[in-house]
Structure formats: structure tokens, C-alpha cells
Amino acid sequence: MQNLLHALDAIEPLIGVCAGFMSKPPQATPQLLDQKPLITRIVTAMETNVALFPEAWLEQSGKKRGIINDHPEWAMLILTPASQGYDRGIFWQHVGIVIGCSVLQRERHQEQIGSEISLACLCLRQIGEGKKELSLLNNVVTDISLKEFHQQHLMDDGALSGIELLVRRILEHSGKTREGGGGRTSRQVDLEVISIDDGDDEFEGPQGEMRILESIGDEHTQSRMRSLGLHPKETQTIRSVSFTEKKSSPTLGFDFADLIRRQDRQVKHISQSNQRSPYRYSSLSRIELAEVARAGFELFTGRERFAHRGEHEIYAGLLLLMMLWLGRPLEQLLAMRVYTNQSMLPKQRKGVLAFLREEEAFVLPIPSPDTRNSLKDDAKRLLYNVGNSSPSLVDDSLIVASPVNIKQYIEKLELPRNKRTQYSELFPEKQRDNIVKSMGRALSRINRTRRMRITPLRISQTLFDEISKQSGDWVDAYLLTGHAFTITEVAAHYYSVSADVLEKYYHCAVVALRNSVYEYLGVREQNYYEFYQGVINQGDHGSKLNVKSELIIQLVKHLKHQLRAARRLPAGEESYRQIHNCYVAYIAFWILFATGYRAVNDLIFRLREIDFDTGFLVISDKDDEMLSQSRVIWLLPELRDQIRRYVEHLSVLQTLLYRHSSLYEHFEDVLSEPESNTPLMFFISDSWQLQKLSPENLKHQVPEFTLPVNASRHYLRSAMRAEGVHGELVNAFMGHAQQGQEQFGSFSTLTPTELFSVLEPTLQKFRLDAGWTVQLGLADGHLG
């Protein structure tokens, strides 16, 4: 209660601000203390009625005992004299303003308030405890009004967004703006109605499907999630599914559970349009693919079954062959261009799929991640000058020689070239609808006579599967074919791959597919087409954070140098503080580059959560409130030893900084195994307050590291794939999961022990190459 009166006394001279707390225009000079009875009812902790609050609320340690949600104002007022803002008038000014606003907001709207009071109190509580800098607050002059206070003090910095929301609600006379409890994240419900692969008249599964999906946040929230490095679709949850079936469907009459079980046994492929439903397309067999190749040839040449064919069937035959050997979505193939040679290509090649006559090669557009990975100038200098990286190619293309003689078909078409555009359309725009219909009729004819289930979508997805077999990673197949779904789009943000590697994957996949199909067609090996890759592809595709090992080596050297420099300072509390902060920065970066830990606010785990015998640790670095996305990581033996040394360092530091009571108690909490719930690592500010180990504070400690903190994830995924680690294991390590590839799901045979026994040699190689070694803190007897 003493702190409450302190806050009210601080704003009593602010006549203009206090006037804004009145429900009606005042007749005389208002005094906020006149509303003290109302404040008493809100805080519910007057000395006259001790029964209204638990005795533990008055504990002198300054800890909040489970009252933050019910009474955020009271939790904000619990501060000890050792706190950062306790003896600063500027802090109590803002506390008094928040108390006044919360009084008026509760009086106006009763239960119809949102999270504005909790957020405002949380903001000031963090400043008072030293988790945020006191410099965020500016002195409030006497004659300022509440509206002027909102405009001048709260609009410039998002760090005070909680206070800004509360004052804005007061000025606008608004309460809760949505249904549901205050503080709950808004949800967006999407209804999707999908027609299942209508390229064939005979459907293998349901004719249509309707799904209701729920995702966290509205469009504005999801946009903000993207800017923070998150992918909103990963938080999407399916709430219901319904199927519509034809009378001729083989699954008609099945119980819904039987339908799901039947389709689960046929999980072979995942496409963007059906990635979350139980129904999956199965891959085509080599016999079916041979029929596709035969049909394409006969349609184009007018032989055998298609001796009587029209103009559209000629293009339909070529389209079938292109779908088989390029594996691109149908809409991309229909817009395909033909250029004379490479010099005719436009400078901006985004989305350009083409064939080069003279080089006898395809131009494949390679998708690039969104602009959320765009880099500032200082980050580029660090990445390119210090890290010896090269800028990643953005929306560029890959030129690959065709392992199949496609040129002979294209030359027979005698395509007219548009002089203005310098290219020819492979499939005339006005005829495309008829070409697609002709191709569908040809496939239906094959399906009826041969009892097959060939569809355009399955044909175009065949190369995706073949590339995945060659590379072991869905992301490589996505880059080369354009077939995308959630996990490929997310993982591509953390992946950089050289152009020559993609070129090799494409040729290996197409040659393997060609040879197996030709075997069924009876084509002799001496008649296989000999292709030549005349164009040299250079550069890296993928993430703009193209982190190479040289940057990690220089980072480790810099962190060690900082630690050594701090240890050379004269003995004293300031040198101990700097040694600790440099020590924490070194260990934190090591953990990031050894585990792929996401750069979220709660960066580091608690000591009791580590199994030091096995090195396993369960974390939840990107999750919902139910912790359903937790994952297992593994700490190298050397990293476990480093954490043990850090604990010894804390024991010594506790004795050296005993005069700072709040720090001493925090040390005691960390070291009180096994009950401790306190985060293991933290910084100490120059005002001797604890600072959370967040990405912002970590970059403040190491300002030379101008890249995003999650650059470690970009490095690890690209480096592990370059070392030949299978893509599914890399996804498990990174915490990327997809229905059908849930590494630690109920039906997965993969165990954490098996996963990390495979990854250990690679992780050890990364450690040795970078130079990560166990460093000593203050526990080695060095006190200055």
C-alpha cells in the first residue's frame, strides 16, 4: 500500500493528466486521491481487511505469488528497495498514470475489458525489475494532458505498447474489442473447399473435400509473425473434414474411419492442396509411367491408338512428355517459352520456364524465400566480407541440359517467334484449354482400357519423388519442380544450396527415371540420348542468410577475445559483471550453433531440464499454449561440460556479489537443484539488475554480430545437407514436422537415440571446425 501512495503522490501535481481520469468534466481541480475508495476495491489489499488477500502476498522478497492475472495492478506495485525503479520519480509517475487509467477503465466497463490493464502493468513491472531499460520512460511535465501524454510519450517506441493500449482505450472510451477472455490470441477460421484432382474422369478417391482450419491471429498478426521469422501456416490446426464421393468411387459406402485407414496405407505423396487431410495420392508405377511416355509419343506422332488425332492432340502429346521429364505443375508448363539461345533470356527471370534450342537445355525457375530474410547493409558486410559468403541468387533460374531429346519434338512444331518478345510460346495461349481437355481424354482412354489410375497431377509429381530419392530432401525437389507444401516452404527459408548441386540432382533423377521407363518400353541402351551440359551454373540458391563456416570461426574467435579481455580487467565487481556477461554470450552462441535452438524470447532452458548422463533435453522453442510441439535436442559432451563449468562459475559469482541482494537470491534459485524453475542464463545490467537472455539482449552484448540470431538455423540446415545428412533427419533436428513425416509421432520408428547417434559425427565436425572449446569463468581461481 505504501508503494500505491507513492505512485499517487507522484502524479498528484499532474493536473492535466488527472483530469483525463474523470468520467465527467470536473467542476473543480480534480484529485486522483479522491478515488482512493475505488482503488481500494480494485487492489483488494487494504490493511483493514486482511482476509481479502493471502499472507504470502506481503512477502518481502518482491515476488508475485500467483496474483498477476487476477490483480495485475497489485503485482506491479510489489517492488523492493533494491529494484531498478524504486527510487526514481519518473517510474512512479508512470505507475500512478497506469493505476489511474485502470481505475477508470474498470469503473467504465466492469467485466467488459480486454488485456489492456494486464499489458500496461506488465510493461512497468518489467521496467521496475530491470528486465527493460528505465530510459524508455520520459519525465512528464505538470501541465500536460492525458491526450498529449499519449501522443508525446507513447507513440514513438513499441516497447511501451502496453501502456499505449490502455491510455488509448481510456481516450476512446472503448472496452473489450472482441469476444472471449482478455489476453487470448485472436483466431482466424478458414473454410477450404477442394476438388480432388479433376484431371481424370475416374476419381480414385473422394470427388471433393471441405476442411475447416483454425490459425492463430488475424491477417495483421500473421504478417507480424512472418517478420519475426515464423510461418503462420505451421500454427494452423484442422478442425473438421468432410468428403463428397461419386457413385462410382471405390470408397463409396466406407465408414469414415475405414476411409481414413484405407488412405493412410497409401501415403506416398503430399501436395499443397491436400497436405492436412487423411487422403493422399499414391505414386505411379513404372509400368504406368511407361504408358504415359508411350501415349505422349503416339499422340504427337499420330501412331497406333491415336492415328486419328487433331491439332490439339499434337500439343497434348508434348504436354504429357513435358510433365513427365520436367515434373512441373500444369499451369507452369502451359506458359512455357522457347528461346533461340541463352543470350535471348530476359534479365528478370522470375517464374520463367523455357527451352533453349541451341543449348538443348531447360531453364528452370528456382523459387526464393520471402523478403523476411532481407539483410541490412551492416549484416551484408559481415556476411560477405568476414564470412566469405556470396549473395544468394534471388528469383533466378537454373539451366540444365535435357537427358531426353525434346528438341526433335519442338522443331517439328515450327513455332512462330514474336520479334518483340524474342521468344515463342510452346503452347499457344488460345488453344491451352483445348490442349488440356485433349490430354485428359487420352488419359481416360488409357485408364479404361488398361485399368490404370493415371492423372495429370500424379504424372507431374513423379519427378518430385525421384529427386527426393536422389537427394534425400523434399526441399531440393521443391526447388527443382515447384511443387510446394508447408514443410518445404518453411525449410527452404533456412536452406542455401549451390546451383551445381541442384543441377546434379536433376540429371540423376531424370536419368534414373528415363532408364527405368525405357526398360519397360523396350528401348535399347545404345539408343539412349547423349546429352551435354554446356552451360555452367554458378552461385547459391535459397536463403539470403547464406552463412558459411568461416563466419562461425570468426565469431568464436571474437567471443573468446571478449572473454579474455574481460578477465584482464582489474579485480572488482565491474570486472566480475563483464566476465559473466561475456561468458554467457559465448555459451549462448555455442548452444544456438550446436542445437538449432530458435531465437525466441525464452532463449535458454533451465538447469533441471538437462539429462547430463545422456545429453537429452526437451525444449519448446516454438509452440502453442498446450506445448504440443515440444521436441528433443541433444547436447554434445563438451557442451555439457561447459554448462557444468558455468554452474561452478555462478557459485563463485554469488559469493563475490553478495552485496546485491536481488542477484544473490537469483543465484540461489538457479543453484537450488532440483527444484529450480529459474532460467539458467542471464545478463547483469550496469545498474546491477538481471537481464533476460533474449535475442535483443544477446545482440546488445555482441553488437558486432549484425545478423539475425536465428542465423544459426540457416547455417546448420545448409551445412548438414552439404555433409550428406538425410533431409528427414535434418527436419527432425530442426523441429520441422509434417503429417506423414512426424519424426517422434505415435507411429514413428525413429528414436532420439538413433537420430543423434547418426548426427553426432557431423555435429562434432562442426564444433572442431568452428573452434568451440570449454572456457573457464570465475571458478578457476582467477578473480581479476
Salt bridges, closest charged atoms under 4 A:
GLU59 OE1 - ARG65 NH2 2.79
GLU73 OE2 - ARG106 NE 2.77
GLU116 OE1 - ARG169 NH1 2.55
GLU129 OE2 - LYS64 NZ 2.14
GLU129 OE1 - LYS131 NZ 3.74
GLU164 OE2 - HIS150 NE2 2.92
GLU164 OE2 - ARG168 NE 2.82
GLU192 OE1 - ARG211 NH2 2.81
GLU204 OE1 - ARG458 NH2 1.37
GLU209 OE2 - ARG211 NH1 2.83
GLU214 OE1 - ARG239 NH2 2.60
GLU234 OE1 - LYS622 NZ 2.34
ASP258 OD1 - ARG261 NH2 2.33
GLU291 OE2 - ARG294 NE 3.61
GLU291 OE1 - ARG305 NH1 3.48
GLU291 OE2 - ARG450 NH1 2.58
GLU298 OE1 - ARG305 NE 3.20
GLU360 OE2 - LYS407 NZ 3.87
ASP395 OD2 - LYS350 NZ 3.92
GLU411 OE2 - ARG357 NH1 3.27
GLU425 OE2 - ARG432 NH2 3.96
ASP465 OD1 - HIS269 ND1 2.66
GLU466 OE1 - ARG286 NH2 2.65
ASP473 OD2 - ARG717 NH1 3.00
ASP473 OD2 - ARG721 NE 2.83
ASP476 OD2 - ARG721 NH2 2.90
ASP540 OD2 - LYS548 NZ 3.27
GLU573 OE2 - ARG659 NH2 3.05
GLU573 OE1 - HIS660 NE2 3.19
GLU574 OE2 - ARG577 NH2 2.75
ASP602 OD2 - ARG606 NH1 3.69
ASP621 OD1 - ARG598 NH1 3.08
ASP621 OD2 - ARG631 NH2 2.87
GLU638 OE2 - ARG767 NH2 3.65
ASP641 OD1 - ARG645 NE 3.87
ASP669 OD2 - LYS63 NZ 3.55
GLU704 OE1 - HIS558 NE2 3.13
GLU723 OE2 - LYS765 NZ 3.52
ASP769 OD2 - LYS765 NZ 2.98
ASP780 OD2 - ARG567 NH2 2.79
